[in-house]
Amino acid sequence: EIKAVLDQSRDLCLKKYEKPRYTETSYQIVLSRRNQVLSPLHERIFAQLFKWRDSIARKEDESTGYVLPTDAMLQLATKAPSNMA
């Protein structure tokens, strides 16, 4: 009935979205969901990009995907040189 739909809509609108909290290992969740295994160097690069993206997204109140999509982060991390020689 209409009243039930309106009640559900009101309840949904009253909920407050809270961004997930960032931790030093948050990036690992993304890698595991994508079954991504990176070298230790590339994983450190990805972790730093992940941290940077999160801080910019919070500062600008934007989604992390808008700041830098995950696929782009993975490409940047995996295309980085594996040695500096």
C-alpha positions in Angstrom: 0.0 0.0 0.0 1.1 3.6 -0.5 1.5 4.4 3.2 4.0 1.5 3.6 6.0 2.7 0.7 6.0 6.3 2.0 7.1 5.0 5.4 9.9 3.0 3.9 11.0 6.0 1.8 11.0 8.3 4.9 13.0 5.8 6.9 15.5 5.5 4.1 15.8 9.3 3.7 16.5 9.7 7.5 19.6 7.4 7.3 22.9 9.1 7.3 25.6 7.8 5.0 29.0 7.5 6.6 32.1 6.9 4.6 34.1 3.8 5.5 37.0 4.5 7.9 40.4 4.4 6.3 43.0 2.2 7.9 46.6 1.4 6.9 45.4 -2.0 5.5 42.1 -0.8 3.7 43.8 -1.2 0.3 44.1 -4.9 0.9 40.4 -5.3 0.8 40.3 -3.9 -2.7 43.1 -6.1 -3.9 41.5 -9.2 -2.4 38.1 -8.4 -4.0 39.9 -8.2 -7.4 42.1 -11.3 -6.8 45.0 -9.0 -7.4 48.5 -10.1 -6.3 51.2 -7.4 -6.6 54.9 -7.5 -5.9 55.9 -5.9 -2.6 57.0 -2.7 -4.3 53.9 -2.4 -6.4 51.7 -3.1 -3.4 53.4 -0.3 -1.5 52.8 2.0 -4.4 49.2 1.0 -4.6 48.8 1.5 -0.8 50.2 5.0 -1.1 47.9 5.8 -4.0 45.0 4.4 -2.0 45.8 6.6 1.0 46.3 9.7 -1.2 43.0 9.1 -3.0 41.1 8.6 0.3 42.5 11.8 1.7 41.6 13.9 -1.4 38.1 12.4 -1.6 37.4 13.2 2.0 38.8 16.7 1.6 36.9 17.5 -1.5 33.8 15.5 -0.4 33.9 13.4 -3.6 33.8 9.7 -4.2 37.1 7.9 -4.3 36.2 6.6 -7.8 35.8 10.2 -9.0 39.2 11.2 -7.6 41.0 8.2 -9.1 39.4 5.0 -10.3 40.7 1.8 -8.8 41.6 0.5 -12.3 43.8 3.5 -12.9 45.5 3.1 -9.5 46.3 -0.5 -10.4 47.7 0.5 -13.7 49.9 3.2 -12.1 51.1 0.8 -9.5 51.8 -2.1 -11.8 53.4 0.0 -14.6 55.9 1.6 -12.1 59.5 0.6 -12.6 60.5 -2.4 -10.5 64.0 -1.0 -10.0 65.6 2.4 -10.1 68.8 1.4 -11.9 
